[in-house]
Amino acid sequence: MQAEKIKIKNNVFLLGNQHTFPVAMYGAAKLYERLGTTAHYERIEQFSHMGLFCAKKGDTVIIFEKKNKHNLQLVKNLRKIGLNAILV
């Protein structure tokens, strides 16, 4: 199961697009509600213009979207700067 492999560290950013944006929103609400974790949700395309600038090394970024060239590159770049990036 994918969820068993995800290790949440520090602040959490949940990203989605079109159909997965509500999933990101719901996930952030549940993380905050159940774990008291600081959780943010954004559209994938907005994260690089906004959320990325308040993310700190070690924060977790979970992307709810299918694998494609753009998302794979985004995960690679986020990991390079020290973020725990996961594509589910």
C-alpha positions in Angstrom: 0.0 0.0 0.0 1.4 3.4 -1.0 0.3 5.2 2.2 2.5 3.0 4.3 5.6 4.2 2.4 5.0 7.9 2.9 6.9 9.4 5.8 5.6 12.9 6.6 8.2 15.3 7.8 7.8 18.9 9.0 5.2 21.0 7.1 3.2 19.2 4.4 2.2 20.5 1.0 -0.5 18.6 -0.9 -0.7 19.4 -4.6 -3.3 18.5 -7.2 -4.9 19.6 -10.5 -8.4 19.6 -11.9 -9.8 16.3 -10.4 -7.1 15.8 -7.8 -7.2 19.3 -6.3 -10.2 18.4 -4.1 -8.2 15.3 -3.0 -5.3 17.6 -1.9 -7.7 19.9 -0.1 -9.4 17.0 1.8 -6.0 15.4 2.6 -4.7 18.7 4.1 -7.9 19.0 6.2 -7.5 15.4 7.5 -3.8 15.8 8.3 -4.6 18.9 10.3 -7.6 17.5 11.9 -6.2 14.1 12.9 -2.5 14.7 13.4 -2.4 18.4 14.0 0.2 18.7 11.2 0.7 21.9 9.4 -0.7 21.1 6.0 -1.2 23.3 2.9 -2.9 22.5 -0.4 -2.4 24.1 -3.8 -2.7 23.5 -7.4 0.5 22.0 -8.9 1.1 24.9 -11.2 0.7 27.5 -8.4 3.1 25.8 -6.0 6.2 26.9 -7.9 5.0 30.5 -7.8 3.8 30.6 -4.2 4.1 27.7 -1.8 7.6 26.8 -2.8 8.9 30.0 -1.3 7.7 29.2 2.2 8.8 25.5 2.0 11.8 24.6 4.1 14.4 21.9 3.7 12.9 18.6 5.0 9.2 19.6 4.3 7.0 17.0 2.6 5.4 17.7 -0.8 2.8 15.1 -2.0 1.6 15.4 -5.6 -1.7 13.8 -6.4 -1.4 13.5 -10.2 -0.4 10.9 -12.8 3.2 10.5 -13.7 4.1 12.7 -16.7 7.3 14.5 -17.8 6.4 17.7 -16.0 5.6 16.1 -12.6 8.6 13.7 -12.7 10.8 16.7 -13.3 9.1 18.7 -10.5 9.7 15.9 -8.1 13.4 15.7 -9.1 13.9 19.4 -8.7 12.1 19.5 -5.3 14.3 16.7 -4.0 17.4 18.5 -5.2 16.6 21.4 -2.9 16.0 19.2 0.1 12.2 18.6 0.0 10.7 15.2 0.6 8.7 15.1 -2.7 6.3 12.2 -3.4 4.3 11.5 -6.6 1.2 9.4 -5.9 
